[in-house]
């Protein structure tokens, strides 16, 4: 049966630099076009960790050398990463589809994700970005309004908040493109974080987790499936231990129990499980799948991966 699917690509699907990305998107596109070939409607979301870090570092270097006066806001760095990742990804997808005789238009949408200015994350920024600074350099940055924290004795790094997504500004555009039979790339890097001020959207000094943004998008466009692609074929409890157990299925209650027991690492599997729970809880007959990129098609067919339902 035809399904509406949101695919959240992990960092391993994009590489960590420009040359790696050019190669990675070709492999990634094959797995995504497998689903298009089956007749599914697909929206592709993706991370941007290495890419937005590279952009931020470039501007930091420009500020240090006084080529430019002020650093570029994080919201603008995310927008830039959406543009150049989308450029590579949509071209690779288009080429793969044409090679298979499929004439499906593909486009990248510069996506803004609304966050709550009162989100507790803004009071305790924890997401490290950019390069390391000495204590003296950090003090100078702090005087300019940046927040820096010491990072495991290696120096000081700028930190930003990671608030939860509330809404996606371009959701109607994404739905219209889907309804017209197009393949859409959206909420890249978790989306550009913005705060509503009347009719004005103000960029926030933050990054949004791409799994939570993908879950929110899947809810808003009434998707059937949220597919979160990562570096393992299935979710495990007691990961890396002698009693490690790989899971084919998870109910919401089971997932919550395993979270309470501390089975999922905060910076790794935990946000994926929590994002899956949010999506599955948001409507009837909604399922989430966590698996490897190359196993996405088999996972949707119920042959592998971990299904959350």
Number of C-alpha atoms within 10 A of each C-alpha: 5 11 15 18 23 28 26 31 25 22 20 18 25 27 18 17 11 16 9 13 19 16 15 20 22 19 17 19 21 18 18 22 21 17 19 18 13 12 13 17 21 23 29 22 28 29 27 25 18 18 25 23 19 20 18 22 16 16 20 18 14 15 15 14 10 10 10 13 11 13 16 15 14 22 19 18 20 30 20 17 25 28 16 13 23 23 14 18 26 21 16 20 25 19 17 20 22 11 10 11 10 14 12 14 15 20 19 23 19 20 24 26 26 24 23 18 14 10 14 13 17 17 10 13 19 17 15 18 20 18 16 18 19 13 15 10 13 21 15 12 15 14 9 11 8 15 19 23 18 17 14 7 6 10 16 22 22 22 21 23 21 22 23 21 26 14 17 23 17 16 19 12 13 24 16 12 16 18 11 10 14 19 26 23 26 29 32 30 31 28 32 30 31 25 18 14 9 6 6 9 15 13 19 23 19 24 28 25 20 27 28 24 27 33 30 24 26 25 21 17 18 17 22 22 25 31 31 27 27 21 13 14 21 21 23 17 17 14 14 9 8 7 9 11 14 15 16 19 18 19 13 17 11 12 21 15 12 17 17 10 10 13 16 22 11 11 8 10 16 17 17 27 25 18 21 29 22 17 27 23 14 15 13 9 11 19 21 27 29 31 23 23 27 17 18 25 19 13 22 23 10 14 12 21 26 22 24 23 20
